[in-house]
């Protein structure tokens, strides 16, 4: 049986691209830091706040809380790492 060009080229290409264009296929990391709504909090976002030299410690705490980090121990850990 002869396989057509579309089946040999297009189908494998779609299979490679599909995971990148299907946003529902992202599996959350176990133990990931999330806010009260279940939205993932990314470390890059938290570190951008912690490393902002124009913010006071109180402003950094508030910004981290606004990001969705409500645990004061986690906030303390992030601020001590910055």
C-alpha positions as CSV (number, residue, x, y, z in Angstrom):
1,X,0.0,0.0,0.0
2,X,1.4,3.4,-1.0
3,X,1.2,6.2,1.5
4,X,0.5,9.6,0.1
5,X,2.7,12.7,0.5
6,X,0.1,14.3,2.8
7,X,0.1,11.4,5.1
8,X,3.9,11.1,5.2
9,X,4.6,14.8,5.8
10,X,1.6,16.6,7.1
11,X,0.3,14.2,9.6
12,X,3.7,13.8,11.4
13,X,4.1,17.6,11.3
14,X,0.7,18.1,12.9
15,X,1.5,15.6,15.6
16,X,4.7,17.5,16.5
17,X,3.0,20.9,16.5
18,X,-0.2,19.8,18.4
19,X,1.2,19.8,21.9
20,X,2.5,23.4,21.5
21,X,-0.9,24.8,20.3
22,X,-3.2,22.9,22.6
23,X,-3.1,24.9,25.9
24,X,-5.2,22.4,27.8
25,X,-2.4,19.9,27.6
26,X,-0.2,21.6,30.1
27,X,0.2,19.4,33.2
28,X,0.8,21.5,36.4
29,X,3.9,20.5,38.4
30,X,3.2,18.6,41.6
31,X,4.0,20.9,44.5
32,X,4.0,24.0,42.4
33,X,3.3,27.3,44.3
34,X,-0.2,28.4,43.5
35,X,-2.5,31.3,44.6
36,X,-5.9,30.9,46.1
37,X,-7.5,30.4,42.7
38,X,-5.1,27.6,41.7
39,X,-3.1,29.8,39.3
40,X,0.6,28.9,39.2
41,X,2.9,31.5,40.7
42,X,6.2,31.6,38.8
43,X,9.5,32.1,40.6
44,X,10.6,34.5,37.9
45,X,7.8,36.9,38.8
46,X,8.5,36.6,42.6
47,X,12.2,37.2,42.0
48,X,11.6,40.2,39.9
49,X,9.8,41.7,42.9
50,X,12.4,40.6,45.4
51,X,15.3,42.0,43.3
52,X,13.7,45.3,42.6
53,X,16.0,47.8,44.4
54,X,13.5,50.6,44.2
55,X,11.1,48.8,46.5
56,X,11.2,48.8,50.3
57,X,10.9,45.5,52.2
58,X,7.3,46.4,53.0
59,X,6.5,47.2,49.4
60,X,8.1,43.9,48.3
61,X,6.0,42.0,50.9
62,X,2.8,43.7,49.6
63,X,3.8,43.0,46.0
64,X,4.4,39.3,46.8
65,X,1.0,39.1,48.5
66,X,-0.6,40.8,45.5
67,X,1.1,38.1,43.4
68,X,-0.8,35.5,45.4
69,X,1.8,34.4,47.9
70,X,0.0,34.5,51.3
71,X,2.2,32.4,53.5
72,X,4.4,34.7,55.5
73,X,7.1,32.0,55.8
74,X,7.4,31.7,52.1
75,X,7.6,35.5,51.7
76,X,10.3,35.6,54.4
77,X,12.2,32.9,52.6
78,X,12.0,34.8,49.3
79,X,13.1,38.1,50.8
80,X,16.0,36.5,52.6
81,X,17.1,34.9,49.3
82,X,17.0,38.2,47.4
